[in-house]
């Protein structure tokens, strides 16, 4: 399979784990077998747009988030940003504002 399927599958796995779902749990929500979900996450199959939209809906994300490809200097940086995004997407606005203020403070201390 092409790398797009692998990249999308990895993003599905990151968001699934951020939602604390096992493959079996997400498979039940989607009404698909967990082995099929595993093949999607590994990029082994040609998944339909309809299925991708169902997955995104179950993970409470926009389908476009599965296709965001960052132009990174390194794979590690890209993976770290995806994990941070997955953690933050479940928070409400007030929690995000608190985290934003904390992050600004940490970064200002780091620069000092």
C-alpha positions in Angstrom: 0.0 0.0 0.0 1.1 3.6 -0.5 2.4 5.7 2.4 -0.9 7.7 2.6 -2.7 4.6 3.9 0.1 4.0 6.4 0.1 7.7 7.5 -3.7 7.8 7.9 -3.7 4.5 9.8 -1.1 5.8 12.2 -3.2 8.8 12.8 -6.3 6.7 13.5 -4.2 4.7 16.0 -3.0 7.9 17.8 -6.5 9.3 18.1 -8.0 5.9 19.1 -5.5 5.6 21.9 -6.1 9.3 22.9 -9.7 8.3 23.4 -8.7 5.3 25.4 -10.3 2.9 23.0 -9.0 -0.6 22.2 -9.3 -1.8 18.7 -12.1 -4.0 19.8 -14.0 -1.2 21.5 -13.6 1.1 18.4 -14.5 -1.8 16.2 -17.8 -2.3 18.1 -18.7 1.3 17.8 -18.0 1.2 14.1 -19.6 -2.2 13.7 -16.4 -3.6 12.1 -14.2 -6.4 13.1 -11.1 -5.4 15.2 -8.8 -7.3 12.7 -10.2 -5.1 9.9 -9.5 -2.0 12.1 -6.0 -3.3 12.7 -5.4 -3.7 9.0 -6.6 -0.1 8.5 -4.3 1.2 11.2 -1.4 -0.6 9.6 -2.2 0.8 6.2 -2.7 -2.7 4.7 -6.0 -2.0 3.0 -7.7 0.5 0.7 -10.2 2.0 3.1 -13.3 3.9 1.8 -14.0 7.5 2.4 -17.2 6.5 4.1 -15.4 4.3 6.6 -12.8 7.1 7.2 -15.7 9.5 8.0 -17.3 7.0 10.4 -13.9 6.5 12.1 -13.4 10.3 12.4 -16.9 10.7 13.8 -16.3 7.9 16.4 -13.0 9.5 17.4 -14.7 13.0 17.6 -12.3 14.6 15.1 -12.7 16.1 11.7 -12.0 13.7 8.8 -9.4 16.3 7.6 -7.3 15.6 10.7 -6.6 12.1 9.4 -5.1 13.6 6.2 -3.0 16.4 7.8 0.6 15.9 6.7 3.1 18.1 8.3 6.3 19.1 6.6 8.6 18.2 9.4 12.3 18.0 9.8 11.9 14.7 11.5 9.5 11.8 12.0 9.9 12.1 15.8 8.7 15.7 15.7 5.7 14.8 13.6 4.7 11.9 15.9 5.1 14.2 19.0 2.8 16.8 17.5 0.2 14.2 16.5 0.2 12.9 20.1 -0.2 16.4 21.6 -3.0 17.1 19.1 -4.7 13.9 20.1 -4.6 14.7 23.8 -5.8 18.3 23.3 -8.7 17.6 21.0 -10.8 16.0 23.8 -10.6 19.1 26.0 -13.1 21.9 26.3 -12.4 25.5 25.6 -11.7 26.6 29.2 -9.2 23.7 29.6 -7.5 24.7 26.4 -7.1 28.3 27.5 -5.5 27.1 30.8 -3.1 24.9 28.9 -2.3 27.7 26.5 -1.4 30.0 29.5 0.7 27.3 31.1 2.5 26.5 27.9 3.3 30.2 27.3 4.7 30.4 30.9 6.9 27.3 30.4 8.2 28.5 27.1 9.0 31.9 28.6 10.9 30.3 31.4 12.8 28.1 29.0 13.9 31.2 27.0 15.1 33.0 30.1 
